[in-house]
Amino acid sequence: MSTINSNGTVITQLTKKVPKQPKYYQRFKESLVNAYGTRLLIIGIDTALVLLAFVLANLLRFNFNIPDIKLELAPQTLLVVVLVHLAAFKYFKTYSGVMRFTSEQDLLAVLQATMASTALLFIFTLRFDLFGELLFFRKSIVAIDFLISTFFLITYRVALRVLHVQMNRERKNQEQVVIFGAGDCGHITKRTIDTDKGTHMAVKAFFDDDMTMHRKIMCGVPIYHTDNFFEDFVEKHQIKKAIIAIQKITPSRKEELVDLCLKHKITPLVVPPVENWLNSRLTVNSFRKINIEELLYRAPISLDVQNIAGQIQKKVVMVTGAAGSIGSEIARQLVRFQPDKIILLDQAETPLVNLQLEMEEKKILVNTIPIVADIRDQQKIRKVFESYRPDIVYHAAAYKHVPMMEINPEEAVKVNILGVQNVANLAVRYGVSRFVMVSTDKAVNPTNIMGTTKRIAEMYCQSLNNYERNLKTRFITTRFGNVLGSNGSVVPRFKQQIEAGGPITVTHPDITRYFMTIPEACQLVLEAGAMGNGGEIFLFDMGKPVKIVDLAKKMINLYGLEEGKHICIEFTGLRPGEKLYEELLNQAENTLKTHHEKITIAKVRKEKFGHVYKKVKKLKDALEVQNDMLLVANMKKMVPEFKSNCSKFALLDNPSSLEEVLNDEEEKVLKLKVSPTALQH
């Protein structure tokens, strides 16, 4: 290597070139240190301890006065002791456990190793005459050695674990937590917290509903009965978090525990199901916050699997609106019943691509065919029916945002009524056996455009079911309320507002809604579709209605925040078309029970197909002249119970105003039909 000194002279220095080590050698060296370094250390400590144990056994046997003749045999005797124990360590892999996480299985392996080595050493005592001049063993010495070596090997492992736990406990700024559930999962949760270096939690107590566990000690902390001691304990010890470590807990009990935590401003966490543990091992990072969906979740639904499979297996099934929250879940659940094909039809390209990729990644054996199409496109939809000849159609395509459809009633009519009419007519034409339409509770005593269009779609399907020219297709309608996590649900919206720092916007302090999960709703759709004979409107048990403001407050608390202090709730007033309370039946309807406890049948007035068809034709005429008032007036005429709420269309609820609009606007329609020039303007 050449350098230049201060005088400008070039000085050449010879440096010894260090040969570069091959990469494989470096990797071998690193793996040797990482993989085997700890194991060699454990084996070394274990070997030293068993040697010490054997020496102590001899000293105790001879009252610390070993004869000189016996000392001459010490080297080869100790060598045999070491080799025998090493063989036992190797066989039972006592060096493989992580010392700070020593478990019952690790201690059992140590016990098995010492028992095996003692059995081998005992053989030398049986053939003492043969080995007497080479080795020195006695039955009493071997027995004492077993006790001492087992004590040493187990004690130092337990001591290291206890030391590790104590060091973790002595960390500053720890959060005081309690655990619900003193069973196996609670025990594992406590140990996980104790052995995790990165956690800042310290368990102060267990709480369990089992009264026989009260006042007992587990893992060094007391167990108390939940209902009797929780409130006093958490206030006294300033508990910040509570972990629900109960694998089989009912939704109602989970909600009770969460409410108990939120009442005392404690953040509730939950231990995930065992099948979701990473590599079958629980970590502190696995503890997660409670989702609001879990508190509104109900017991799993029992399905008549055989009946559903009998309807779907080896059939061609089409799902419209397949990229939406409901349609996509219907498609996922259809797979288990092994249809021949699933036609996934939607006009939203990107969500449809995502659904198809999901199906491919799961290596689903069912043939899924994605089709980008608009249900209003008669030619395209007819081509789909001609090409694939579906046996069953699940119609989930719809516009469903109430305020948006109140502003755009013509689009609601085009999709929710004429789109249904298009698909339903083609279903009859091509001999579809079952047509299952997904409707909404907003179709009952509607106060908005969206709900009314869905009610008219229900009427059309019911009338078409009884149409004399319909020889095969059975039309079945399913009606349910809000679905958690679906597009347009308040839950995702509230989450966004909370994470943005608020405020949460609620339309009215008294507004209530029914909720169910997406899987539950879709399971009931499949069940109702299979049990229907045609013409029914199936109603789903939606549980108890939930006040939206209470839902918002609980979500704020689940984030560990306080309403009014960290996040505010603002009331914005009812939006156009919105009502305070949703209904599943109107006053003129009643229900019939089915074999499924969560499904009933609504008894509604029947409409003749020709009568409904003519009224739908008037809606088409109103669309041609692009007159919202005429369009909505015809809808109100068709659905008398439709009373607008907080909407400009409320003036049409006056019978005289309604007739006036209908008469005036129908004259304009006739003129426009006669005059092509007028239509151009």
SEDRENTOR-385174 format. One record per residue (C-alpha): residue number from 1; x, y, z. Coordinates in steps of 0.2 Angstrom, whole numbers. Example, Ala and Ser with C-alpha at 12.3 -4.5 7.8 and 13.67 -1.06 7.14 Angstrom:
    nr       u       v       w
     1      62     -22      39
     2      68      -5      36
END
This chain:
    nr       u       v       w
     1       0       0       0
     2       7      17      -5
     3       6      33       6
     4      12      51       4
     5      21      59      19
     6      22      77      24
     7      37      80      12
     8      28      73      -3
     9      38      58      -4
    10      29      42      -9
    11      32      28       4
    12      27      11       0
    13      22       0      15
    14      20     -19      14
    15       5     -25      24
    16       1     -43      27
    17     -14     -48      17
    18     -27     -57      28
    19     -34     -71      18
    20     -53     -69      16
    21     -62     -83      24
    22     -75     -92      13
    23     -93     -88      16
    24     -98    -106      20
    25     -85    -106      34
    26     -92     -89      41
    27    -109     -97      41
    28    -103    -112      49
    29     -94    -102      63
    30    -110     -92      66
    31    -121    -107      67
    32    -109    -116      78
    33    -110    -101      91
    34    -128     -98      89
    35    -135    -116      88
    36    -122    -125      99
    37    -114    -113     110
    38    -129    -113     123
    39    -131    -131     122
    40    -112    -135     125
    41    -114    -123     140
    42    -129    -132     147
    43    -120    -149     144
    44    -104    -143     153
    45    -114    -137     168
    46    -124    -153     169
    47    -108    -163     168
    48    -100    -154     182
    49    -115    -156     193
    50    -117    -175     190
    51     -98    -176     194
    52    -100    -166     210
    53    -116    -176     214
    54    -106    -193     212
    55     -91    -186     223
    56    -104    -180     237
    57    -112    -197     236
    58     -96    -206     240
    59     -91    -194     254
    60    -108    -196     262
    61    -107    -215     260
    62     -90    -216     269
    63     -93    -201     281
    64     -81    -190     272
    65     -67    -203     274
    66     -64    -212     258
    67     -51    -226     258
    68     -35    -223     249
    69     -38    -239     238
    70     -54    -232     232
    71     -46    -216     227
    72     -35    -225     215
    73     -50    -230     205
    74     -57    -213     204
    75     -52    -207     187
    76     -59    -222     177
    77     -74    -222     188
    78     -78    -204     185
    79     -75    -206     167
    80     -88    -220     166
    81    -100    -209     176
    82     -98    -194     164
    83    -100    -205     148
    84    -116    -214     155
    85    -124    -197     160
    86    -119    -189     143
    87    -127    -204     134
    88    -143    -201     144
    89    -142    -182     141
    90    -141    -185     122
    91    -155    -198     122
    92    -167    -187     131
    93    -161    -170     124
    94    -160    -162     141
    95    -150    -148     134
    96    -163    -142     121
    97    -174    -132     132
    98    -173    -114     134
    99    -168    -112     152
   100    -178     -96     156
   101    -193    -105     150
   102    -191    -121     159
   103    -207    -131     159
   104    -214    -147     166
   105    -208    -156     151
   106    -190    -150     152
   107    -190    -156     171
   108    -197    -173     166
   109    -184    -175     153
   110    -170    -172     166
   111    -179    -184     178
   112    -179    -197     164
   113    -161    -195     160
   114    -155    -197     178
   115    -166    -212     181
   116    -159    -220     165
   117    -141    -216     169
   118    -144    -223     187
   119    -151    -239     179
   120    -135    -241     169
   121    -123    -237     183
   122    -133    -250     194
   123    -127    -263     181
   124    -109    -261     187
   125    -114    -265     205
   126    -122    -281     199
   127    -106    -287     191
   128     -95    -280     205
   129     -82    -295     204
   130     -80    -292     186
   131     -77    -273     187
   132     -70    -272     205
   133     -52    -270     200
   134     -56    -257     187
   135     -71    -247     194
   136     -78    -242     210
   137     -97    -243     212
   138    -109    -247     226
   139    -128    -249     226
   140    -129    -236     241
   141    -118    -224     232
   142    -128    -225     215
   143    -144    -222     225
   144    -137    -207     234
   145    -130    -201     217
   146    -147    -202     209
   147    -155    -191     223
   148    -141    -178     223
   149    -139    -177     204
   150    -158    -175     201
   151    -159    -162     214
   152    -144    -152     207
   153    -150    -153     189
   154    -168    -148     192
   155    -164    -135     206
   156    -153    -125     195
   157    -165    -125     180
   158    -179    -119     192
   159    -168    -106     200
   160    -163     -98     183
   161    -182     -98     178
   162    -187     -90     195
   163    -172     -77     193
   164    -178     -72     176
   165    -196     -70     182
   166    -190     -60     197
   167    -179     -49     186
   168    -194     -45     175
   169    -205     -41     190
   170    -193     -28     196
   171    -194     -17     180
   172    -201       0     183
   173    -217       8     176
   174    -226      -9     175
   175    -245      -9     172
   176    -255     -19     185
   177    -266     -31     176
   178    -278     -45     181
   179    -283     -61     172
   180    -300     -67     169
   181    -300     -86     170
   182    -289     -97     182
   183    -289    -112     170
   184    -275    -119     158
   185    -276    -104     147
   186    -275     -92     162
   187    -260    -101     168
   188    -251    -100     151
   189    -256     -82     150
   190    -247     -78     167
   191    -232     -88     162
   192    -231     -79     145
   193    -231     -62     154
   194    -218     -67     167
   195    -206     -73     154
   196    -208     -60     141
   197    -193     -47     142
   198    -202     -34     132
   199    -218     -33     142
   200    -222     -20     155
   201    -236     -29     163
   202    -237     -37     180
   203    -251     -49     185
   204    -259     -45     202
   205    -273     -58     203
   206    -284     -70     194
   207    -303     -69     193
   208    -314     -84     190
   209    -332     -88     191
   210    -328    -105     200
   211    -331    -102     218
   212    -320    -117     223
   213    -305    -108     216
   214    -308     -93     228
   215    -293     -88     239
   216    -281    -101     231
   217    -264     -97     224
   218    -258    -100     206
   219    -241     -95     199
   220    -239     -85     215
   221    -254     -74     214
   222    -271     -75     222
   223    -287     -81     214
   224    -304     -72     218
   225    -322     -74     213
   226    -326     -62     199
   227    -343     -55     205
   228    -338     -53     223
   229    -321     -45     223
   230    -317     -37     207
   231    -323     -19     210
   232    -314     -17     227
   233    -298     -26     220
   234    -296     -15     204
   235    -298       1     214
   236    -286      -3     228
   237    -272      -9     216
   238    -275       3     202
   239    -278     -10     188
   240    -275      -4     171
   241    -279     -19     160
   242    -288     -35     161
   243    -285     -50     150
   244    -299     -62     146
   245    -290     -79     146
   246    -305     -91     144
   247    -306    -101     128
   248    -324    -107     129
   249    -333     -91     134
   250    -351     -87     129
   251    -354     -70     119
   252    -365     -64     133
   253    -352     -68     147
   254    -338     -59     137
   255    -349     -44     135
   256    -353     -44     154
   257    -334     -45     158
   258    -330     -31     145
   259    -344     -20     152
   260    -337     -23     170
   261    -320     -17     164
   262    -326      -2     154
   263    -336       3     170
   264    -320       5     180
   265    -310      12     165
   266    -300      -4     162
   267    -294      -9     145
   268    -300     -26     141
   269    -289     -38     131
   270    -292     -55     125
   271    -281     -71     122
   272    -284     -77     104
   273    -290     -95     101
   274    -277    -109     103
   275    -277    -112      84
   276    -272     -94      81
   277    -256     -95      92
   278    -240     -93      82
   279    -232    -110      81
   280    -244    -116      94
   281    -236    -104     107
   282    -244     -89     115
   283    -234     -72     116
   284    -238     -56     124
   285    -240     -48     106
   286    -255     -60     103
   287    -265     -52     116
   288    -277     -40     107
   289    -290     -28     110
   290    -309     -32     110
   291    -318     -28      93
   292    -335     -21      94
   293    -341     -35      83
   294    -337     -48      96
   295    -349     -40     108
   296    -363     -40      96
   297    -359     -58      90
   298    -371     -71      94
   299    -370     -90      96
   300    -366    -100      80
   301    -380    -105      69
   302    -385    -123      66
   303    -388    -126      48
   304    -397    -140      39
   305    -381    -144      29
   306    -389    -159      20
   307    -404    -149      14
   308    -392    -135       8
   309    -380    -147       0
   310    -394    -156      -9
   311    -399    -139     -17
   312    -382    -133     -22
   313    -370    -148     -24
   314    -365    -150     -42
   315    -376    -136     -48
   316    -371    -120     -57
   317    -374    -105     -45
   318    -373     -87     -49
   319    -370     -73     -36
   320    -374     -55     -42
   321    -365     -41     -32
   322    -352     -55     -29
   323    -339     -42     -25
   324    -349     -34     -11
   325    -348     -38       8
   326    -363     -49       7
   327    -361     -57     -10
   328    -343     -61      -7
   329    -347     -70       9
   330    -361     -80       1
   331    -348     -85     -12
   332    -336     -91       1
   333    -349    -101      10
   334    -355    -109      -6
   335    -339    -117      -8
   336    -341    -130       6
   337    -357    -137      -3
   338    -347    -141     -19
   339    -356    -133     -33
   340    -350    -137     -50
   341    -347    -118     -54
   342    -349    -101     -45
   343    -353     -87     -57
   344    -346     -71     -48
   345    -355     -56     -56
   346    -351     -38     -52
   347    -348     -22     -60
   348    -334     -17     -48
   349    -318     -23     -56
   350    -305     -21     -42
   351    -315     -30     -28
   352    -320     -44     -40
   353    -302     -46     -44
   354    -297     -47     -26
   355    -311     -60     -23
   356    -305     -71     -37
   357    -287     -70     -31
   358    -293     -75     -13
   359    -302     -90     -21
   360    -286     -95     -30
   361    -274     -93     -16
   362    -285    -104      -5
   363    -284    -117     -19
   364    -302    -119     -20
   365    -307    -134     -31
   366    -324    -126     -36
   367    -323    -118     -53
   368    -326     -99     -50
   369    -329     -88     -65
   370    -328     -69     -62
   371    -339     -59     -74
   372    -338     -40     -74
   373    -356     -34     -79
   374    -370     -22     -74
   375    -386     -31     -70
   376    -395     -17     -80
   377    -387     -22     -96
   378    -400     -34    -103
   379    -389     -40    -117
   380    -374     -44    -107
   381    -384     -53     -93
   382    -394     -63    -106
   383    -377     -69    -113
   384    -372     -74     -96
   385    -388     -85     -93
   386    -386     -92    -111
   387    -368     -97    -108
   388    -368    -104     -91
   389    -386    -109     -88
   390    -386    -106     -69
   391    -397    -117     -58
   392    -398    -105     -43
   393    -396     -86     -42
   394    -392     -77     -26
   395    -396     -59     -30
   396    -386     -47     -18
   397    -382     -33     -31
   398    -390     -17     -25
   399    -387       1     -20
   400    -390       2      -1
   401    -384      19       5
   402    -399      28      11
   403    -394      47      10
   404    -385      44      -7
   405    -400      36     -15
   406    -411      50      -8
   407    -401      62     -19
   408    -401      50     -34
   409    -418      41     -34
   410    -416      37     -53
   411    -401      27     -50
   412    -409      18     -35
   413    -424      13     -47
   414    -412       8     -61
   415    -402      -4     -50
   416    -414     -10     -36
   417    -430     -12     -46
   418    -426     -13     -65
   419    -410     -22     -62
   420    -419     -35     -51
   421    -433     -36     -65
   422    -420     -39     -78
   423    -411     -53     -69
   424    -427     -61     -62
   425    -435     -61     -80
   426    -420     -70     -87
   427    -420     -82     -73
   428    -438     -87     -78
   429    -434     -87     -96
   430    -419     -99     -94
   431    -427    -110     -81
   432    -417    -106     -65
   433    -424    -117     -51
   434    -422    -104     -37
   435    -419     -85     -36
   436    -415     -79     -19
   437    -415     -60     -17
   438    -406     -51      -2
   439    -418     -37       4
   440    -417     -26      19
   441    -427     -21      35
   442    -428      -4      27
   443    -441     -11      15
   444    -454     -11      30
   445    -464       5      31
   446    -450      14      21
   447    -446      32      24
   448    -433      33      10
   449    -430      29      -8
   450    -418      15      -5
   451    -430       5       6
   452    -445       8      -6
   453    -435       2     -21
   454    -431     -14     -11
   455    -449     -16      -6
   456    -455     -14     -25
   457    -442     -27     -29
   458    -449     -39     -16
   459    -466     -36     -24
   460    -460     -40     -41
   461    -452     -56     -37
   462    -466     -62     -27
   463    -479     -58     -41
   464    -467     -66     -53
   465    -467     -82     -42
   466    -486     -84     -45
   467    -486     -79     -63
   468    -494     -92     -73
   469    -480     -92     -87
   470    -467     -96     -73
   471    -466    -115     -74
   472    -450    -118     -64
   473    -442    -103     -55
   474    -446    -101     -36
   475    -443     -84     -30
   476    -437     -82     -12
   477    -434     -66      -2
   478    -423     -64      13
   479    -425     -48      24
   480    -413     -43      38
   481    -405     -27      45
   482    -388     -19      46
   483    -373     -31      44
   484    -357     -28      55
   485    -342     -24      44
   486    -352     -22      28
   487    -350      -8      16
   488    -359       7      24
   489    -359       0      41
   490    -357      12      55
   491    -343       2      64
   492    -330       5      51
   493    -335      23      50
   494    -333      25      69
   495    -316      17      69
   496    -310      29      56
   497    -316      44      66
   498    -309      37      82
   499    -292      34      74
   500    -292      51      67
   501    -295      59      84
   502    -314      62      82
   503    -327      68      83
   504    -339      53      81
   505    -354      59      71
   506    -371      51      76
   507    -387      57      68
   508    -398      57      83
   509    -397      52     102
   510    -411      39     101
   511    -407      31      84
   512    -407      12      85
   513    -402      -2      73
   514    -402     -21      72
   515    -385     -29      69
   516    -379     -46      64
   517    -362     -52      57
   518    -359     -55      39
   519    -356     -74      41
   520    -372     -76      51
   521    -382     -66      38
   522    -375     -76      24
   523    -378     -93      33
   524    -396     -88      35
   525    -398     -83      17
   526    -392    -100      12
   527    -403    -109      24
   528    -418     -99      19
   529    -414    -101       0
   530    -414    -120       3
   531    -430    -121      14
   532    -441    -110       3
   533    -455    -116      -8
   534    -457     -99     -17
   535    -465     -83     -14
   536    -459     -81       4
   537    -451     -67      13
   538    -440     -74      26
   539    -436     -64      41
   540    -420     -66      52
   541    -419     -65      70
   542    -409     -49      72
   543    -408     -50      91
   544    -410     -34     101
   545    -409     -17      94
   546    -394      -7      98
   547    -393      12     102
   548    -380      19      90
   549    -374      32     103
   550    -371      18     115
   551    -361       8     102
   552    -351      24      99
   553    -347      26     117
   554    -342       8     119
   555    -330       9     104
   556    -322      24     112
   557    -319      15     128
   558    -312       0     119
   559    -299      11     112
   560    -294      15     130
   561    -301      33     128
   562    -315      43     137
   563    -330      50     128
   564    -330      69     131
   565    -312      70     136
   566    -302      62     122
   567    -316      59     109
   568    -332      69     107
   569    -349      63     100
   570    -358      76      89
   571    -376      74      84
   572    -379      80      66
   573    -397      77      64
   574    -406      63      54
   575    -401      62      36
   576    -413      63      22
   577    -424      47      22
   578    -417      41      38
   579    -428      35      53
   580    -425      32      71
   581    -431      14      72
   582    -429       0      59
   583    -443     -13      58
   584    -444     -31      51
   585    -463     -31      49
   586    -476     -18      45
   587    -492     -17      55
   588    -502     -27      42
   589    -490     -41      42
   590    -488     -56      54
   591    -476     -71      54
   592    -476     -90      53
   593    -463    -100      61
   594    -451    -112      52
   595    -441    -127      58
   596    -426    -115      61
   597    -428    -104      77
   598    -419     -89      69
   599    -430     -88      53
   600    -448     -84      51
   601    -459     -81      36
   602    -468     -64      34
   603    -486     -65      28
   604    -488     -50      17
   605    -501     -45       4
   606    -500     -53     -13
   607    -499     -44     -29
   608    -504     -49     -46
   609    -489     -49     -59
   610    -499     -39     -72
   611    -503     -26     -59
   612    -485     -24     -53
   613    -478     -25     -70
   614    -489     -10     -76
   615    -483       0     -61
   616    -465      -4     -64
   617    -468       2     -82
   618    -473      19     -76
   619    -457      20     -66
   620    -448      17     -83
   621    -458      31     -91
   622    -454      43     -77
   623    -435      39     -79
   624    -436      43     -97
   625    -441      61     -94
   626    -429      62     -79
   627    -441      69     -67
   628    -438      64     -49
   629    -454      71     -42
   630    -464      60     -55
   631    -453      45     -51
   632    -455      46     -32
   633    -474      50     -34
   634    -476      34     -43
   635    -466      24     -30
   636    -478      32     -16
   637    -493      26     -26
   638    -486       9     -28
   639    -481       8      -9
   640    -494      17       1
   641    -484      15      17
   642    -469      25      10
   643    -469      41      20
   644    -453      52      17
   645    -443      57      32
   646    -432      73      32
   647    -433      73      13
   648    -439      85       0
   649    -451      71      -6
   650    -461      73      10
   651    -473      85       1
   652    -479      70      -9
   653    -486      62       7
   654    -500      74       5
   655    -513      65      -5
   656    -519      80     -15
   657    -501      85     -19
   658    -497      68     -24
   659    -512      67     -36
   660    -508      84     -43
   661    -490      79     -47
   662    -495      63     -55
   663    -508      72     -66
   664    -497      86     -71
   665    -481      76     -74
   666    -490      62     -84
   667    -497      75     -96
   668    -479      80     -99
   669    -474      62    -101
   670    -487      60    -115
   671    -481      75    -124
   672    -463      70    -123
   673    -467      53    -130
   674    -476      61    -145
   675    -463      74    -148
   676    -445      68    -152
   677    -439      86    -153
   678    -445      89    -135
   679    -435      73    -129
   680    -420      80    -137
   681    -422      96    -126
END
